[in-house]
Amino acid sequence: MPNTTFVTTLLALVLASASNAAAAHGNHTTSQAKPSPFIGITQTSLKIKLDTLPNATWKADAIGVNAGLPLTNNIWLEAKGLKGTNSTSINNTRRELDHYIGLNLVGRLPIISTGFSLYGSVGAGQTKLSTTGPGIQTSESNSSLGYGFGVMYNTGPFNFRVGYESLFNDDGIEIDGMNVSGGYRF
């Protein structure tokens, strides 16, 4: 399980900063559009680490979709689905992400009126991993808390994000990495 204090603190910071930004900027600024649902695509480069093999780190890529429903100008619920596209082998053993499905609360802190924002997310997700190798073929699904943070740029109905994500950190398995996404607001 990830450090509960860290996740709780991140959630509090996301909500507090988004609430403060809304109060400081009013309901609308040049970098904020009226809250509306969005849909996007995402590309993630992940590392998969196991406590039982501390010197081994598998790399995996995933592509997926995300969709959000705004609660305010700066806070929204976001659903995300990822499908693994490739992974690496270590000692003839391949560990790969089959899929990830998650629901996050995301908040952003606009930076003046530039279109840029800092964002943070916290939520829960289910990850399915497969392991194949000599005499090994397993598949397992696990649920865990996840979190992320990064930079977002909004221009018109489009937004772009780059950031860090921790999808899973439990039962001696850690899955995290960098994420790039683009979205369109309706």
MOUR-V419248 format. One record per residue. N is the residue number from 1. RES is the residue in three letters. PHI is phi as a letter, one per 20 degrees, with the letter a starting at -180 (999 if undefined). NEAR is the number of other C-alpha atoms within 10 Angstrom. Layout:
# MOUR-V419248
n=N res=RES phi=PHI near=NEAR
n=N res=RES phi=PHI near=NEAR
This chain:
# MOUR-V419248
n=1 res=MET phi=999 near=14
n=2 res=PRO phi=f near=15
n=3 res=ASN phi=g near=9
n=4 res=THR phi=f near=10
n=5 res=THR phi=f near=9
n=6 res=PHE phi=f near=11
n=7 res=VAL phi=f near=18
n=8 res=THR phi=f near=12
n=9 res=THR phi=f near=10
n=10 res=LEU phi=f near=18
n=11 res=LEU phi=f near=20
n=12 res=ALA phi=f near=13
n=13 res=LEU phi=f near=16
n=14 res=VAL phi=g near=25
n=15 res=LEU phi=f near=20
n=16 res=ALA phi=f near=15
n=17 res=SER phi=f near=21
n=18 res=ALA phi=f near=24
n=19 res=SER phi=f near=18
n=20 res=ASN phi=f near=14
n=21 res=ALA phi=f near=19
n=22 res=ALA phi=f near=21
n=23 res=ALA phi=f near=10
n=24 res=ALA phi=f near=9
n=25 res=HIS phi=d near=15
n=26 res=GLY phi=m near=10
n=27 res=ASN phi=f near=15
n=28 res=HIS phi=b near=12
n=29 res=THR phi=c near=16
n=30 res=THR phi=f near=13
n=31 res=SER phi=e near=18
n=32 res=GLN phi=c near=22
n=33 res=ALA phi=e near=15
n=34 res=LYS phi=g near=14
n=35 res=PRO phi=g near=18
n=36 res=SER phi=b near=16
n=37 res=PRO phi=f near=16
n=38 res=PHE phi=b near=18
n=39 res=ILE phi=c near=18
n=40 res=GLY phi=b near=18
n=41 res=ILE phi=d near=18
n=42 res=THR phi=b near=20
n=43 res=GLN phi=c near=20
n=44 res=THR phi=c near=24
n=45 res=SER phi=d near=19
n=46 res=LEU phi=d near=26
n=47 res=LYS phi=d near=20
n=48 res=ILE phi=d near=22
n=49 res=LYS phi=c near=20
n=50 res=LEU phi=d near=17
n=51 res=ASP phi=f near=12
n=52 res=THR phi=f near=9
n=53 res=LEU phi=c near=10
n=54 res=PRO phi=f near=8
n=55 res=ASN phi=e near=8
n=56 res=ALA phi=d near=15
n=57 res=THR phi=c near=18
n=58 res=TRP phi=e near=18
n=59 res=LYS phi=d near=22
n=60 res=ALA phi=b near=24
n=61 res=ASP phi=d near=21
n=62 res=ALA phi=b near=22
n=63 res=ILE phi=c near=18
n=64 res=GLY phi=a near=19
n=65 res=VAL phi=c near=18
n=66 res=ASN phi=c near=20
n=67 res=ALA phi=b near=19
n=68 res=GLY phi=c near=22
n=69 res=LEU phi=c near=17
n=70 res=PRO phi=f near=18
n=71 res=LEU phi=d near=15
n=72 res=THR phi=b near=15
n=73 res=ASN phi=f near=21
n=74 res=ASN phi=d near=24
n=75 res=ILE phi=c near=25
n=76 res=TRP phi=b near=21
n=77 res=LEU phi=e near=18
n=78 res=GLU phi=c near=21
n=79 res=ALA phi=e near=19
n=80 res=LYS phi=c near=19
n=81 res=GLY phi=c near=20
n=82 res=LEU phi=c near=22
n=83 res=LYS phi=c near=18
n=84 res=GLY phi=f near=21
n=85 res=THR phi=d near=16
n=86 res=ASN phi=a near=15
n=87 res=SER phi=b near=18
n=88 res=THR phi=d near=16
n=89 res=SER phi=d near=17
n=90 res=ILE phi=c near=12
n=91 res=ASN phi=l near=8
n=92 res=ASN phi=m near=10
n=93 res=THR phi=d near=16
n=94 res=ARG phi=d near=20
n=95 res=ARG phi=d near=25
n=96 res=GLU phi=c near=26
n=97 res=LEU phi=e near=24
n=98 res=ASP phi=f near=19
n=99 res=HIS phi=a near=19
n=100 res=TYR phi=c near=22
n=101 res=ILE phi=c near=19
n=102 res=GLY phi=b near=20
n=103 res=LEU phi=c near=21
n=104 res=ASN phi=c near=21
n=105 res=LEU phi=e near=22
n=106 res=VAL phi=d near=25
n=107 res=GLY phi=c near=29
n=108 res=ARG phi=c near=28
n=109 res=LEU phi=c near=23
n=110 res=PRO phi=f near=25
n=111 res=ILE phi=d near=14
n=112 res=ILE phi=l near=13
n=113 res=SER phi=d near=12
n=114 res=THR phi=e near=14
n=115 res=GLY phi=n near=17
n=116 res=PHE phi=e near=21
n=117 res=SER phi=b near=21
n=118 res=LEU phi=e near=20
n=119 res=TYR phi=c near=23
n=120 res=GLY phi=b near=26
n=121 res=SER phi=c near=27
n=122 res=VAL phi=b near=25
n=123 res=GLY phi=a near=20
n=124 res=ALA phi=c near=17
n=125 res=GLY phi=b near=19
n=126 res=GLN phi=d near=18
n=127 res=THR phi=d near=20
n=128 res=LYS phi=d near=17
n=129 res=LEU phi=d near=17
n=130 res=SER phi=c near=16
n=131 res=THR phi=c near=15
n=132 res=THR phi=c near=15
n=133 res=GLY phi=r near=14
n=134 res=PRO phi=g near=9
n=135 res=GLY phi=m near=7
n=136 res=ILE phi=c near=10
n=137 res=GLN phi=b near=12
n=138 res=THR phi=c near=11
n=139 res=SER phi=b near=13
n=140 res=GLU phi=b near=10
n=141 res=SER phi=d near=12
n=142 res=ASN phi=c near=15
n=143 res=SER phi=d near=18
n=144 res=SER phi=a near=18
n=145 res=LEU phi=f near=22
n=146 res=GLY phi=c near=24
n=147 res=TYR phi=b near=23
n=148 res=GLY phi=a near=22
n=149 res=PHE phi=a near=23
n=150 res=GLY phi=r near=18
n=151 res=VAL phi=c near=18
n=152 res=MET phi=c near=22
n=153 res=TYR phi=c near=18
n=154 res=ASN phi=d near=22
n=155 res=THR phi=b near=15
n=156 res=GLY phi=l near=12
n=157 res=PRO phi=e near=14
n=158 res=PHE phi=d near=15
n=159 res=ASN phi=c near=18
n=160 res=PHE phi=c near=18
n=161 res=ARG phi=c near=20
n=162 res=VAL phi=c near=20
n=163 res=GLY phi=a near=18
n=164 res=TYR phi=e near=19
n=165 res=GLU phi=c near=22
n=166 res=SER phi=d near=21
n=167 res=LEU phi=e near=25
n=168 res=PHE phi=b near=25
n=169 res=ASN phi=b near=21
n=170 res=ASP phi=a near=15
n=171 res=ASP phi=l near=11
n=172 res=GLY phi=m near=12
n=173 res=ILE phi=d near=15
n=174 res=GLU phi=c near=19
n=175 res=ILE phi=c near=22
n=176 res=ASP phi=b near=22
n=177 res=GLY phi=r near=18
n=178 res=MET phi=e near=18
n=179 res=ASN phi=c near=21
n=180 res=VAL phi=c near=18
n=181 res=SER phi=b near=19
n=182 res=GLY phi=c near=19
n=183 res=GLY phi=b near=20
n=184 res=TYR phi=c near=18
n=185 res=ARG phi=e near=19
n=186 res=PHE phi=e near=11
